């Protein structure tokens, strides 16, 4: 089994595998083009075509405000009308699925990558990943962190600065570190 297949399957894998290193290098070249200007990327901006090449899927009417950073890009799928504010980071070692009408504040961080808790195993250099799903109509506030393996239910709001360590049900406001439900949204 290829290391990429292990990585996507959530198994422990070797990130120094030459194929994975080439994929990350290719993504960095596209990110250099995307991040060459701080102007918004949408519509017929030539960098929108670069985004479509980078991402594994990108819906209609998406807006990205550079800079943007990711590991592979190909493991990110955006629905329609997604807004990614400045300085978004997505460690897309596993799949990151973002629904339609989702808005990110600045400095949002999405982490699918995981590392063993055992120091001997961690020092082996092998790592793992868990996918993240953000459903439709979600708003993620500035500087929020979404940890590996999380699903965020539709129409929920993640408060600025929240650290999301557990799944978020639909139609709730969560905040804090670790994030907890603050209120239900009708």
FENTA-V444124 format. One record per helix or strand. SS is the DSSP state (A for helix, B for strand). FROM is the first residue (numbers start at 0). TO is the last residue. If there is no record, write none. Layout:
[[SS/FROM/TO] [SS/FROM/TO]]
This chain:
[[A/2/7] [B/12/13] [A/17/33] [B/40/40] [A/45/53] [B/56/57] [B/62/63] [B/67/69] [B/75/77] [B/82/83] [B/87/90] [B/95/97] [B/102/103] [B/108/110] [B/112/113] [A/118/121] [B/125/128] [B/131/133] [B/138/139] [B/144/145] [B/150/151] [B/156/157] [B/162/163] [B/167/167] [B/171/174] [B/176/176] [B/179/183]]
